Amino acid sequence: MSYFAKEKEVFAKFTATIASELQCADVFADSTCINEASRKKLITAVKKLNKDFDVVALYFYNDNILDRCLTQNARRSGRARVPDEAIINMCANFTIPKKSEGFKYVINVLEDDIYKRYC
């Protein structure tokens, strides 16, 4: 079976769970949205289910992020290990989130002081 065979079903359940939980709590949704198109897909889907919420982008990026990811990945084994090529491609295609995409705040967890103040 293809890795993406159930992508639509999984995505629908993921966004429905987010919207449901937003009824009573803040939600942190961990998703690898490496570019504006993938982030827009997630924000649009969840806002259709619950439009009254603020979206904050937390991202992890600095100049040596690729080396850091490859080093951490090398420590993994079995199904937990991601092919290095996939990590390299994701880093190459990553774009930094912008408020104009629909975020209330955009926070680089590795560098921004705002994150350090609140966490």
Disulfide bonds with the S-S distance in Angstrom:
none
